[in-house]
Amino acid sequence: MKKLIPVFACALTFISQTTFASVERNDIPSCMQSVDNEYVIDNRERELFVIVDRSMSSSLNASVMKESYQQIIRFIQPGDRVQIIHFSSLQQDGYTNVSFKGKTEVPLLSSHRAEIKKSHLKKLDQCLQNQKIYFSNHIGKELKESFQPQKATSHSEIVSSLQDISNSILKNSTAKRKIVLIISDMLENSEFTSFYASGSVKTIKPNSELQTVIDNEQLSDFNGADIYVIGTGLLPGGKNYVSSHKISKIEKFWQLYFSKSNGQLRAFGKPMLLSQFK
């Protein structure tokens, strides 16, 4: 039997994993590298995709940012995979980028623990505890960077960005359950349609807007994901007000859009989620 090697001396002494093209990216160093493969549980039950719309980052307040982070941390369980993806207007640094991709590991089964020396188990248990701390800290760091304000932009290409992300990333997920958390004002303002008129948010016609999306071949494939939104209707400085009537029309559009895009909108934060996503 292989001997366990302590991967973490502490949360600050993680050793980066050597990566190869054939190896799945994991930004969180493993505690199981020196455990026999027969004991390692490769859990692919859940994968969380956090999608951050950087074009509205200047509208985010401390409460929304804090709640977004806490929602994610409360959600995560051993074995979960997480990706943080951000996008922006093409007028800015608008490329789509996976800023974080990692997974937490599942503790050994009791029957397998009995096969390993107690001294090695102690190191493994400490490693897994440090991994959890590192995971939380790393997610916080990546979110903080994603939330950094950008220069004001008149465009918000949410639909096309979601199409790119869903078709390139979510469609390839092998997790049994896929969960998407979108942090965005959800106010489309692109070449083919806009939720604005005369400088303010307008009352949209959901079915007409959906048909415009279809006509422009902008539907996505969310691969059966459950979708949650934080940040709807947030405007810079909090000085402008979006009426509940306008927000309800926006919510209806996104319900239709996600349904047509092989996804299910589970909760629509206006701007905050009223309960924990799960």
Order of alpha helices (4+ residues) and beta strands (2+ residues): beta-alpha-beta-beta-alpha-alpha-alpha-beta-beta-beta-alpha-beta-alpha-beta
